[in-house]
Amino acid sequence: MTSLSYPRSGTLVLLPGMMCDERLFSFQADRFRTDSFSHLNIHIPALVGADSLPELARNILRKLPPSFALCGLSMGGILAMEIFAQASHRIERLALMDTNPLAETRDGVARRNRQIADVKAGKLEQVMAEEMKPYYLAGSPNKQNHLDLCMAMAVSLGGKAFITQSLALRDRPDQTATLRRVRCPTLILYGKEDRLCPPERHHLMQELIPHARRIEVEGAGHLPPIETPEATYKHLSHWLWSKSSLGG
């Protein structure tokens, strides 16, 4: 690689997952800033300040340049689909990671309502430890360090963020029709051992976006950016660098 010609805008937006912050993408952001992508403007917004995905998307779009490359993981991927639904003409390329285009299930709604009640009662760390963190990661020697980071990010964001994010995810729309409209270079990436957004969800997304490049990452669960940081960086670099109009 010599110099970055894509995205034309020079702007990359990274949307973290539920109860995650910019630390989720710290390895990739640091590499982009020091490698051949050093002139990229990287935005990692906090997913706070609204309890619906449409409102959250509008708030973020107001702060972004006219065009940008967009990558989201988990809740960030769901939000990326909503941003595309609202402003597809502004998105130069799209990456969807460990995410789900479908509306919440009836069981999921009930689970989120219970978790919201528990967090309102002051049990954020308990909910994270017992109901969320066990499903995040694949087994690895660094698993405990990664779990500690997940808890640190959640505690930093706090209970209010958990509640508003849960409401936004609980009431999210189905985005399958949105994905059928995607024409920009697209990457679909997921951990092979993801139990929250399993492989079949990503196969569905590729059926909806046939030109997308689909990557299954070995040794990762729901959070490849921290579980397999180098591999995730490599695939994101390829997605950003490719000049192809199709396939990312």
C-alpha positions in Angstrom: 0.0 0.0 0.0 1.2 3.5 -0.8 -1.5 6.0 -0.1 -5.2 5.7 0.6 -7.5 6.7 -2.2 -10.6 5.2 -0.7 -12.8 6.3 1.0 -12.7 9.5 -1.0 -13.9 11.6 2.0 -11.0 10.4 4.1 -13.5 9.7 7.0 -14.1 6.4 8.7 -16.9 6.0 11.3 -16.6 3.1 13.7 -19.8 2.3 15.8 -19.1 0.2 18.9 -21.4 -2.5 20.3 -23.8 -2.2 23.2 -22.1 -0.9 26.3 -18.8 -0.6 24.5 -16.9 2.6 23.8 -13.9 3.7 21.7 -11.7 1.1 23.4 -13.4 -1.6 21.4 -11.6 -0.3 18.3 -8.5 1.0 19.9 -6.1 -1.4 18.2 -7.6 -0.8 14.7 -7.8 3.0 15.2 -4.2 3.2 16.3 -3.0 1.1 13.3 -5.0 3.2 10.9 -3.4 6.3 12.3 0.2 5.0 12.1 0.1 2.9 8.9 -0.7 3.9 5.3 -4.1 5.2 6.4 -2.6 7.9 8.6 -4.6 10.7 7.0 -8.0 9.1 7.8 -10.3 11.0 10.1 -11.6 8.4 12.5 -14.9 9.0 14.4 -16.0 6.6 17.1 -19.1 8.2 18.5 -20.7 7.2 21.8 -24.0 5.5 21.3 -25.8 7.6 23.9 -28.3 10.4 24.1 -31.3 8.8 22.6 -33.5 5.7 23.2 -34.4 5.0 19.6 -32.2 4.0 16.7 -33.7 6.5 14.3 -33.1 9.4 16.7 -29.6 8.1 17.5 -28.8 7.9 13.8 -30.0 11.4 13.2 -27.9 12.7 16.0 -24.8 11.1 14.7 -25.4 12.1 11.0 -25.6 15.7 12.1 -22.0 15.6 13.3 -20.5 13.8 10.3 -19.2 15.1 7.0 -21.2 14.7 3.8 -19.7 11.3 3.0 -17.9 8.6 4.9 -17.1 5.0 5.3 -19.2 3.3 7.9 -18.4 0.3 10.1 -20.5 -1.0 13.0 -20.3 -4.0 15.3 -23.4 -5.6 17.1 -25.6 -2.6 18.2 -23.2 -0.5 16.1 -24.0 -2.6 13.1 -27.7 -2.3 13.7 -27.3 1.4 14.0 -25.2 1.5 10.8 -28.2 -0.1 9.0 -30.4 2.6 10.3 -27.9 5.3 9.2 -27.9 3.7 5.8 -31.7 3.7 5.7 -31.7 7.5 6.4 -28.7 8.6 4.3 -27.6 5.9 1.9 -26.2 8.6 -0.5 -23.7 9.6 2.1 -22.1 6.2 2.7 -19.2 5.3 0.5 -18.7 1.8 1.9 -20.2 -0.3 4.6 -18.9 -2.9 7.1 -21.3 -4.9 9.3 -19.7 -6.9 12.0 -21.3 -9.5 14.4 -24.7 -8.0 14.0 -28.4 -8.8 13.1 -30.7 -7.2 10.5 -33.9 -8.6 12.1 -36.3 -7.0 14.6 -36.1 -8.2 18.2 -37.9 -11.4 19.0 -40.7 -11.7 21.5 -38.4 -13.5 23.9 -35.7 -10.9 23.3 -38.2 -8.1 24.2 -39.0 -9.9 27.5 -35.4 -10.4 28.3 -34.5 -6.7 27.6 -37.5 -5.5 29.8 -36.2 -7.7 32.7 -32.7 -6.4 32.3 -33.8 -2.8 32.2 -35.7 -3.3 35.4 -32.6 -4.9 37.0 -30.4 -2.1 35.9 -32.9 0.5 37.2 -32.5 -1.3 40.5 -28.8 -0.8 40.5 -27.7 -4.2 39.1 -25.7 -3.1 36.0 -22.6 -5.0 36.9 -24.6 -8.1 37.8 -26.5 -8.0 34.5 -23.3 -7.6 32.6 -21.5 -10.4 34.5 -24.3 -12.9 34.5 -26.3 -12.3 31.3 -24.1 -10.6 28.7 -20.4 -11.2 29.2 -20.6 -15.0 29.2 -21.8 -14.8 25.6 -19.3 -12.3 24.3 -16.0 -14.2 23.8 -14.4 -17.3 22.4 -12.0 -19.2 24.6 -8.5 -17.8 24.6 -5.6 -17.2 27.1 -6.6 -13.5 27.0 -10.3 -14.0 27.7 -10.3 -12.7 31.3 -8.5 -9.5 30.2 -11.1 -9.0 27.5 -13.9 -9.6 29.9 -12.4 -7.1 32.3 -12.3 -4.6 29.4 -16.0 -5.3 28.6 -16.9 -4.6 32.2 -14.8 -1.4 32.4 -16.5 -0.1 29.3 -19.9 -0.9 30.6 -19.3 0.7 34.0 -17.9 3.8 32.4 -21.0 4.2 30.2 -23.3 3.5 33.2 -26.8 2.4 33.8 -28.5 5.2 31.9 -26.7 4.2 28.7 -27.7 0.6 29.3 -31.3 1.5 29.6 -31.5 3.8 26.5 -29.5 1.3 24.4 -31.7 -1.5 25.5 -34.8 0.4 24.6 -33.4 1.3 21.2 -32.5 -2.4 20.5 -35.8 -3.7 21.9 -37.8 -1.5 19.5 -35.6 -1.7 16.5 -37.1 -2.1 13.0 -36.4 -5.0 10.7 -33.7 -3.8 8.2 -33.8 -6.6 5.6 -35.4 -4.2 3.0 -32.7 -1.7 3.8 -29.9 -4.2 3.1 -31.4 -5.1 -0.3 -30.7 -1.4 -1.3 -27.0 -1.6 -0.5 -24.8 -1.0 -3.6 -21.6 0.3 -2.1 -18.5 -1.9 -1.3 -19.6 -4.0 1.7 -17.9 -6.2 4.2 -19.7 -8.7 6.5 -17.4 -9.9 9.2 -18.1 -12.1 12.2 -16.5 -14.4 14.8 -16.9 -18.1 14.0 -17.9 -18.6 17.7 -20.3 -15.7 18.0 -23.3 -16.9 20.1 -25.1 -13.6 20.2 -25.2 -13.0 16.4 -24.5 -16.5 15.0 -23.2 -17.2 11.5 -26.7 -17.8 10.0 -27.5 -14.1 10.5 -24.5 -13.1 8.5 -25.3 -15.6 5.7 -28.7 -13.9 5.6 -27.1 -10.5 5.2 -25.0 -11.8 2.3 -28.2 -13.1 0.7 -29.6 -9.6 1.0 -26.3 -8.0 -0.3 -25.0 -10.6 -2.8 -21.9 -8.5 -3.7 -20.7 -8.3 -0.1 -17.5 -9.9 1.0 -18.3 -12.2 3.9 -15.5 -13.1 6.3 -15.7 -15.7 9.2 -12.9 -15.0 11.7 -11.4 -18.1 13.4 -10.8 -17.8 17.2 -13.3 -15.0 17.7 -16.7 -14.8 19.3 -18.8 -11.6 19.4 -16.0 -9.1 19.6 -13.3 -9.7 16.9 -11.7 -6.3 17.3 -10.4 -7.2 20.7 -10.3 -11.0 20.4 -8.4 -11.1 17.0 -7.3 -7.5 16.6 -4.7 -8.0 13.8 -7.0 -10.1 11.7 -9.8 -7.6 12.1 -7.5 -4.8 11.1 -6.3 -6.7 8.0 -9.9 -7.3 6.8 -10.9 -3.7 7.5 -7.9 -2.4 5.7 -8.8 -4.5 2.6 -12.3 -3.2 2.8 -11.1 0.4 2.9 -8.4 -0.1 0.3 -10.3 -1.9 -2.4 -11.2 0.2 -5.5 -13.9 -2.3 -6.6 -17.4 -1.0 -6.8 -18.6 -4.4 -5.6 -17.5 -6.7 -2.9 -15.6 -4.4 -0.5 
